[in-house]
């Protein structure tokens, strides 16, 4: 069975769509839905009181701990399979959770499996996915045990892992400095040490609308973004120095120690409309 964890804060309008168009379309395999409210001050609290689905467990937390709430919400999960779901996922096909679980069970080498994001030119997340596939060659399509995958880290928008794996790795941790962060990053590193990979399920798409209007993102989230940008720039400088050494680039091409620095992603200048998404014909079959 499946437990779903949703973290929300001051996004009543989006949460309503998530509940009505995503959570309400789950199959009977989902037996627990944890909605963690991070001290919302809009109408979220009142809305949550109206929900009658017996599977839903609401947690009202007295402060906004942002993504650190995922670790706490998932500790309440009682099912064998876990799904982390963003509150700005506002559309999904019927029984999407069953589709995800059926694929996950058939993919023992995949530790985290996400639903792919339906393309929307107004959604920065789905535009970024298309950019990564078009410009960077990321998320190549492969077929594993008859299942089509876009291989690569799927983030946490709508992603499944098993309770057994989650507990063996130690679960998500909390960040002491940045409450808005990506807890799946250290989780994925530990997972890869076990020989497991992650991917999007190519034939399951959900709709993501982006949770914050331009210029309205919370300051702690902006702070984490700049922190990550500075870290990436420092790493890129080191990579450029290493690649300038004799034979270093050739050896890196052979042994794949690290990805060479890439041009920064510019959402405003990325010309996405005239082009189709990269081919959905698999490049490899295993």
C-alpha positions as CSV (number, residue, x, y, z in Angstrom):
1,X,0.0,0.0,0.0
2,X,1.0,3.7,-0.5
3,X,1.4,6.7,1.8
4,X,1.4,10.1,0.2
5,X,3.0,13.2,1.9
6,X,2.1,16.7,0.9
7,X,3.7,19.8,2.5
8,X,1.9,23.1,2.1
9,X,2.2,26.7,3.2
10,X,-0.1,29.6,2.2
11,X,-1.2,28.1,-1.1
12,X,-4.8,27.3,-0.5
13,X,-5.8,27.7,-4.1
14,X,-3.1,25.3,-5.4
15,X,-3.8,22.8,-2.5
16,X,-7.5,22.7,-3.5
17,X,-6.5,21.7,-7.0
18,X,-4.0,19.2,-5.8
19,X,-6.6,17.6,-3.5
20,X,-9.4,17.6,-6.1
21,X,-7.5,16.7,-9.2
22,X,-4.6,14.6,-7.9
23,X,-5.3,13.1,-4.5
24,X,-8.9,12.4,-5.3
25,X,-7.8,10.4,-8.4
26,X,-5.7,7.9,-6.4
27,X,-6.6,4.3,-6.4
28,X,-7.5,2.2,-3.3
29,X,-3.8,1.3,-3.1
30,X,-3.3,4.7,-1.4
31,X,-4.4,4.2,2.2
32,X,-2.8,7.2,3.9
33,X,-2.5,10.9,2.8
34,X,-0.5,13.1,5.1
35,X,-1.0,16.8,4.5
36,X,1.5,18.9,6.5
37,X,0.5,22.5,6.9
38,X,3.5,24.8,7.7
39,X,1.6,27.5,9.7
40,X,-0.4,28.9,6.9
41,X,-2.1,32.2,7.5
42,X,-4.4,32.2,4.5
43,X,-7.5,30.0,4.2
44,X,-5.6,26.7,4.1
45,X,-6.4,25.7,7.7
46,X,-10.1,26.2,7.2
47,X,-10.1,24.4,3.9
48,X,-8.3,21.4,5.5
49,X,-11.0,21.1,8.1
50,X,-13.6,20.5,5.3
51,X,-11.8,17.4,3.9
52,X,-13.8,14.2,4.6
53,X,-11.5,11.6,3.0
54,X,-10.8,9.2,5.9
55,X,-7.3,8.5,4.4
56,X,-6.3,12.1,5.0
57,X,-4.3,13.0,8.2
58,X,-3.7,16.7,8.6
59,X,-0.7,18.0,10.6
60,X,-0.9,21.7,11.7
61,X,2.7,22.8,12.5
62,X,3.2,26.1,14.4
63,X,6.0,27.4,12.2
64,X,7.0,27.3,8.6
65,X,9.8,24.7,8.4
66,X,9.5,24.4,4.6
67,X,11.1,21.3,3.1
68,X,12.3,20.1,6.5
69,X,8.7,19.1,7.0
70,X,9.1,16.3,4.4
71,X,11.3,14.3,6.8
72,X,8.8,14.8,9.6
73,X,5.8,14.0,7.5
74,X,7.3,10.8,6.0
75,X,8.1,9.6,9.6
76,X,4.4,9.4,10.0
77,X,4.0,7.1,7.0
78,X,2.8,3.6,7.7
79,X,2.7,2.0,4.2
80,X,5.3,0.0,2.3
81,X,5.6,2.6,-0.5
82,X,6.0,6.4,-0.1
83,X,5.2,9.3,-2.5
84,X,6.3,12.8,-1.9
85,X,3.9,15.2,-3.7
86,X,4.2,18.9,-4.2
87,X,1.1,20.9,-3.5
88,X,1.5,22.6,-6.9
89,X,0.9,19.3,-8.7
90,X,-2.6,20.1,-9.9
91,X,-3.5,17.4,-12.4
92,X,-3.0,13.7,-12.8
93,X,-4.7,10.8,-14.6
94,X,-6.9,8.4,-12.7
95,X,-5.1,5.8,-10.6
96,X,-1.8,7.5,-11.3
97,X,-0.5,6.1,-8.0
98,X,-1.2,2.6,-9.1
99,X,0.6,3.2,-12.4
100,X,3.6,4.5,-10.5
101,X,3.6,1.6,-8.0
102,X,3.2,-1.1,-10.7
103,X,6.3,0.3,-12.5
104,X,8.3,0.7,-9.4
105,X,7.8,-2.9,-8.4
106,X,9.1,-4.0,-11.8
107,X,12.2,-1.9,-11.5
108,X,14.4,-3.2,-8.6
109,X,17.4,-1.2,-9.8
110,X,15.4,2.1,-9.5
111,X,15.3,3.6,-6.0
112,X,13.3,6.7,-6.8
113,X,10.7,6.9,-9.6
114,X,8.9,10.1,-10.5
115,X,6.0,11.0,-12.6
116,X,7.1,13.2,-15.6
117,X,5.9,16.8,-15.8
118,X,3.5,17.6,-18.5
119,X,5.0,20.3,-20.7
120,X,3.6,23.8,-20.1
121,X,5.5,26.8,-21.5
122,X,4.3,28.8,-18.5
123,X,5.7,26.4,-16.0
124,X,9.4,26.9,-15.2
125,X,9.9,23.4,-13.9
126,X,8.7,21.7,-17.1
127,X,10.5,24.2,-19.3
128,X,13.7,23.4,-17.4
129,X,13.2,19.7,-18.0
130,X,12.8,20.3,-21.7
131,X,15.9,22.5,-21.7
132,X,17.9,19.7,-19.9
133,X,16.8,17.2,-22.5
134,X,17.2,19.5,-25.6
135,X,20.4,21.4,-24.7
136,X,22.2,19.2,-22.2
137,X,21.2,15.7,-23.3
138,X,20.1,14.8,-19.8
139,X,17.4,12.4,-18.9
140,X,18.0,10.0,-21.8
141,X,15.1,7.6,-22.7
142,X,15.7,3.9,-22.0
143,X,13.6,0.8,-21.7
144,X,14.1,-1.3,-18.6
145,X,12.0,-4.5,-18.1
146,X,9.6,-3.1,-20.8
147,X,9.1,0.2,-19.0
148,X,10.1,3.5,-20.6
149,X,12.2,5.7,-18.4
150,X,13.8,9.1,-18.5
151,X,16.9,8.3,-16.4
152,X,18.1,10.9,-13.9
153,X,17.2,12.5,-10.6
154,X,13.4,13.3,-10.6
155,X,13.3,15.8,-7.8
156,X,10.4,15.6,-5.4
157,X,7.3,16.9,-7.3
158,X,5.7,13.5,-7.5
159,X,8.2,10.8,-6.6
160,X,8.0,7.3,-5.1
161,X,10.5,5.3,-3.0
162,X,10.0,2.3,-0.8
163,X,9.6,2.4,3.0
164,X,12.3,-0.3,3.2
165,X,14.8,1.7,1.2
166,X,13.9,4.9,2.9
167,X,14.5,3.5,6.4
168,X,17.7,1.7,5.3
169,X,19.2,4.9,4.0
170,X,18.1,6.8,7.1
171,X,15.4,8.8,5.4
172,X,15.4,12.5,4.6
173,X,17.4,14.8,6.9
174,X,16.7,18.3,7.9
175,X,18.9,21.3,6.9
176,X,19.9,23.4,9.9
177,X,20.6,26.5,7.8
178,X,18.2,26.4,4.9
179,X,14.6,25.2,5.5
180,X,13.9,25.6,1.7
181,X,16.3,23.1,0.1
182,X,16.3,19.8,-1.7
183,X,16.4,16.9,0.7
184,X,16.4,14.4,-2.1
185,X,20.1,15.3,-3.0
186,X,21.8,13.6,0.0
187,X,19.2,10.8,-0.2
188,X,20.2,10.2,-3.8
189,X,23.9,10.1,-3.0
190,X,23.4,7.4,-0.4
191,X,21.1,5.5,-2.8
192,X,23.6,5.5,-5.6
193,X,26.2,4.0,-3.2
194,X,23.9,1.1,-2.9
195,X,24.0,0.7,-6.7
196,X,20.5,2.1,-7.3
197,X,19.4,4.7,-9.9
198,X,16.5,7.1,-10.3
199,X,14.3,8.1,-13.2
200,X,11.0,9.6,-14.4
201,X,8.3,7.3,-15.7
202,X,8.1,8.4,-19.3
203,X,4.5,7.3,-19.8
204,X,3.0,8.9,-16.7
205,X,2.6,12.7,-16.7
206,X,1.3,15.1,-14.1
207,X,0.6,18.8,-14.3
208,X,2.8,21.2,-12.4
209,X,2.0,24.9,-12.3
210,X,4.9,26.4,-10.3
211,X,4.1,27.6,-6.8
212,X,5.3,31.2,-6.6
213,X,4.7,34.3,-8.8
214,X,7.8,36.0,-10.2
215,X,9.4,38.0,-7.4
216,X,7.1,36.5,-4.7
217,X,9.2,33.5,-3.6
218,X,9.9,33.5,0.1
219,X,13.3,35.0,1.1
220,X,14.6,31.8,2.7
221,X,14.0,30.0,-0.7
222,X,15.8,32.8,-2.6
223,X,18.7,32.6,-0.1
224,X,19.0,28.8,-0.8
225,X,19.0,29.4,-4.5
226,X,21.8,31.9,-4.3
227,X,23.7,29.5,-1.9
228,X,23.4,26.7,-4.5
229,X,24.4,29.0,-7.3
230,X,27.6,30.1,-5.5
231,X,28.5,26.5,-4.8
232,X,28.0,25.6,-8.4
233,X,30.2,28.5,-9.6
234,X,33.0,27.5,-7.2
235,X,32.8,23.9,-8.4
236,X,32.9,25.1,-12.0
237,X,36.0,27.2,-11.4
238,X,37.8,24.1,-10.0
239,X,36.6,22.0,-12.9
240,X,38.0,24.5,-15.4
241,X,41.3,24.5,-13.7
242,X,41.5,20.7,-13.7
243,X,40.4,20.4,-17.4
244,X,43.2,22.9,-18.3
245,X,45.8,20.4,-17.1
246,X,47.5,18.2,-19.7
247,X,45.5,15.0,-20.5
248,X,42.9,15.9,-17.8
249,X,40.0,16.4,-20.3
250,X,40.9,13.2,-22.1
251,X,41.0,11.2,-18.8
252,X,37.8,12.7,-17.7
253,X,36.1,11.7,-20.9
254,X,37.3,8.2,-20.3
255,X,36.5,7.7,-16.7
256,X,33.6,10.2,-16.2
257,X,34.9,11.7,-13.0
258,X,32.7,14.8,-13.3
259,X,30.5,16.7,-15.7
260,X,32.3,19.6,-17.4
261,X,31.0,23.1,-16.6
262,X,27.9,23.9,-18.5
263,X,26.5,27.3,-19.6
264,X,24.1,28.7,-17.0
265,X,20.4,28.1,-17.7
266,X,18.6,31.3,-18.6
267,X,14.8,30.9,-18.4
268,X,14.2,34.2,-20.2
269,X,16.4,33.5,-23.2
270,X,15.8,29.8,-23.7
271,X,13.9,29.5,-27.0
272,X,11.7,26.5,-26.3
273,X,8.5,27.1,-28.4
274,X,9.6,26.4,-32.0
275,X,11.1,23.0,-31.0
276,X,9.7,19.6,-30.2
277,X,10.7,17.8,-27.1
278,X,13.6,15.3,-27.8
279,X,12.6,12.0,-29.3
280,X,10.8,9.5,-27.2
281,X,12.5,6.7,-29.0
282,X,14.8,5.0,-26.5
283,X,18.5,5.3,-27.1
284,X,19.3,2.1,-25.1
285,X,17.4,-1.0,-24.2
286,X,18.2,-3.1,-21.1
